Amino acid sequence: MRNESVNILIVDDERDYRDTLSIFFDALGYSTEKVESAEEALKLIEKKFFPIIVTDMMMDGMSGIDLLKTVKKEYGDEIEVIMVTGYGSIETAVETIKTGAYGYFIKSHNPKELQEEVDRAAKSMEIRKWKSIEKSKMNFVVNSKNPKMAKIWALVDKLADSDANVLITGESGTGKEIMAKRIHELSGRKDEPFVPINCQSIPASLIESELFGHEKGAFTGANESHKGKLEKGNMGTVFLDEIGDMSTDVQGKLLRVLENHQIERVGSNVPIDVNFRVISATNKPLKEMVKSGTFREDLMYRINTFEIDIPPLRERREDISVFVNYFTRRYVAKTGKYIKGISEDTWQFLLDYDYPGNVRELKNIIERMIILAPKDGILCLDDKRGVNYMKEFEGMSVIEPYRDARRKWERKYIISILDKENGNITRAAETMELSRRQLFNKMKELNIKIN
């Protein structure tokens, strides 16, 4: 069985042993890279994903034990570490396992033992990789390297266990719902429902029914009673996303619910007691909307006992590499694609780009790159197919659905390759590393015709 989708990072200050391990694991079908120090290893894993690290215990500078501790603190179970030493003992083996090492190998022993340790780690990672990445999602977000974001997450930790209402502001795509979920998961209501409500996406004619519910026969089409989202969130947390898009009429009814802790379903005058925490979010300037009369001042004060403003990604560039690593691991796990790393030019682009669509845009960029990744596993700006991916991304709208944006990009991409190959479908398919049938199907799907 080939293991080429599993990257192993070998860390050892002895060049001969590094080379020996690299040859050994390459022969087993793994993909390997080598560094001579723990410090180099930490820099490299910021840019490339290595689910398994095989490290010497005793090295100049930072030791293997310190590397293990740092990796476990920063990445948790996303990376497994196997310790290697020339001088083994029961005590050191126990210490490394307690510290979080997956396995322990003595250099003088049969290499088959090391192979078995790595194979077990790879199998374990394969079984739990998607679940593990989803579980670690919150950890990677809250461990921000940006001072302002670090203070915000510290504030979230403090206010979470209260019942205070929270208003989260910031540009679209900054992660307001993730923050709302974090508050809920740290609160005393964590075992109760978290009910997100997108006030922008619900039609004005249906928002009252969606929020408050309705009784059978309340309006045409109401063939049975319906419990509203506010009632479904009883004892839990209700997340009112894009609350700035709520009509003033509905704002008034929501205010009464928050003041009286009761709702009335549409078509009924029977009050129903509710008890939920409200977290709201908006990318609109509510204070200016209050002045213009499009948002109620009394509601604004009711929903923002605490106001948290999330800075855009361009103002917290320290976190870009963390997001890139996370999204790469996420989509590698989802697609099973072999990704070895990201080219230096691409890294520089990702670090310098302003991201008008914020974290959501970065996520979409990484997903597109992985979907279109070349066989060598290096995500890059301009590969042999002659397409400068990232320049295409810069011009993309960040507000249209991803499915529509991808369709447009795929169409433009295929047309550009066909033009480059003078309409020769066979050569175009070879350039795109597709079969002729796959290219024909794509052309038909995207309504592409050759003149």
CORJO-V772609 format. One line per field, one symbol per residue. phi: phi as a letter, one per 40 degrees, with the letter a starting at -180 (. if undefined). psi: psi as a letter, one per 40 degrees, with the letter a starting at -180 (. if undefined). burial: # if it has 16 or more other ideal C-beta (glycine too) atoms within 10 Angstrom, else .. A space follows every 50 residues. Layout:
BEGIN
phi: ???
psi: ???
burial: ???
END
This chain:
BEGIN
phi: .cbccbcbbbbaccdccdccccccccccgcbbbbbbacccccccccbbcb cbbbbccbbcgccccccdccccccbfccbcbbcbacbcacccccccccch ccaabcdcccddccdccccccccccccbdcccccccdcccccccccdccc cccccdcccdccbccbbbbiccgchcccccccdccccccdcbcbbcbccc ccddcbcccccbgacdgcadgccacbcccccccdgbbbbccfcccccccc dcccdcccccfabbccgabccbcbaacbbbaabbccccccccgcaccccc cccbdbbbbccccccbcdcdcccdcccccccccccgccbcibccccdccc ccccfdcfccccdcccccccdbccccgbcacacccgbcdccccdcccbbc dddccccccdcccccccccccfgcccccccccfbcdcccdccccccfbbc c
psi: hifeehhhhhhhehdddddddddddddeeihiiiieidddddddeddihh dhhhiidhiibhidddddddddddebedhihhhhiegiidddddddddee idihhhdeihdddddddddddddddddedddddddedddddefiehdddd ddddddddedeiehihhhiiiheefddddddddddeieedeiihhhhhed ehideedddddeiiihedihegeiihhiddddeheahhhgifdeehiddd dddddddddefiihiheiehihhihiihhiiieigddddddeeehhdddd ddefdhhhhhiideefededdddddddddddddddeihhdahiddddddd ddiegdeadddddddddddddeiideehhidgaeefhgddddddeiheei idddddddddddddddddddefehdddddddefiiddddddddddefhih .
burial: ..#.#########...##..##.##..#.##########.##.##..### #######.#..#.##.##..##.##.#########..#...##.##...# #######......##.##..##.##...#..##..#...###.#.#..#. .##..#..##....#############.######.##.#..#.####.#. .#....#########..#.......#.####.##.###########...# #.###.##....######...#.#.########..#..##...###..## .###.#.#.#.##..##.###############...######...##.## ..#.################.##...#.###.#.#.#.##.##..#.#.. ....##..###.###.##..#......##.##.#....#..##....... .
END
